[in-house]
């Protein structure tokens, strides 16, 4: 079932939670609604579910207008952030609730319900917990029970509100993988709300980035990361290093720091956005950039060594005046950069925002210049 | 070693003198003000033997007072049960202008002296009152008869159920009910299988308190009942009437009934409180888990 969101508006008092939002959610896909808190993503999910009503606009499932259909009759699965398990019912009773609530004519016989419940218990790998109460389960187990409960009536649409928000990192990762498998097996049209970029990019087929009640960008995860449309999306998707200054004669400068931008026509204010992996570190300034930075912290955890640096003699507007650069462990072992060392950032690929124009222009120094690529050389 | 010893000594409230002074004061005050009066009631009531007690309780007017009191409680409790549940549901599940004000207004019966409440009802619904004079044209008399007694009793006891439910329902939130409705349950099914089991003990607690107060209410009822023996005399009013008639044994016999109800209420309240504390504990451990 595809979902169409058509010019939805929602106000809470004087606060515009959703501002004329339109979206197409393709059938069978796993879509992430990504945004900071207050961006309206949960409100949108609740309006799609029917738990909240929009001030104006329409919601359709597979082309059929369901705006006026009660949440009870929309036949969707909904998973709440805090599980919302019925605390005085056992796990088995929780899972059976949707089936027990069906009108008499559609309700399967008792034995059939029992069979379905034990099937679902198998699926969530908790058959031994059938007679437990929610309070006796761990967070991850509760969320699996909540998922089983939401799909017991075999809905075509599954909506998840920050499903892993309250879980710790390890459980979160397991459940993510598990949800992906579940989705692939049952072919729901799923939407999940999250404020975690990593989760959205890793899990979904399509990401909808929201901010202040507006849809900022809709795209596949890889495309979204490679080509953010706006400053907001750039900022929100992972760490970014910013040089904000003035362009004069194809040189962007701020105080003592500068970068040459080949082939630029723009003059005046501009911001250069650089991802941590699009920057190299050198001990001397390069021909096309002079960005002195002092190392503040070195983090070895992960597949990459993360180095935090503070601009030396200039000021970066993003991320609390901190730049972040990722280097490989091999490079780290060679160079041994340490706290307090001075380094020069050498940009390889960057994204330039000029004036009010929100679409960035990609700048590629490695290609543009025939000069040998600058490596981290001591 | 030395520092830890002196640190122990400095702990607030740990002085043995203060501790025993407080314990002693508590014992003296509870004995003098709570336990002794209660013992005196039963002692006086049984002073002339079980036979006299039975005779006094089986007196025609006493029996009528008992009947009227139970009748009033039987009407008041279900009315306030429904009213309190609906009100708690309203203020915890919906957002609307004036909601905070409404929550404050629930407490008015606690803040106003019952006698004042009775007087207000008399002024409003009495034969010369604003509403009362209009009703009198239709030959409806509320004051100085049982409807008036029920009305003021409902007024005096209406906060108990709502007051018990509101904090609990606020803490539990409405997510479970939302989960129920998404799963296709009807409103009645949600109330019966999700809401009601979750608030059951708080509800029973509220009912116990409402009942105790409804049975024992004196001030408001004495203003609107007219004290007609055998007609509008509730048990608390009857106690006073007997006492004024110098029928001390009779007064104490009736009083012992009320005291008995009170003791029973306390026991029931203790049990329900214990159950409720267990539920709340579970809620909190669930939240921190």
Interface residues (C-beta under 8 A of the other chain):
Chain A: X49 X51 X71 X72 X73 X75 X76 X77 X78 X80 X82 X84 X85 X86 X87 X88 X89 X97 X98 X101 X102 X134 X135 X138 X139 X149 X150 X153
Chain B: X175 X176 X178 X179 X180 X181 X182 X183 X184 X185 X186 X189 X193 X194 X197 X198 X282 X283 X285 X286 X289
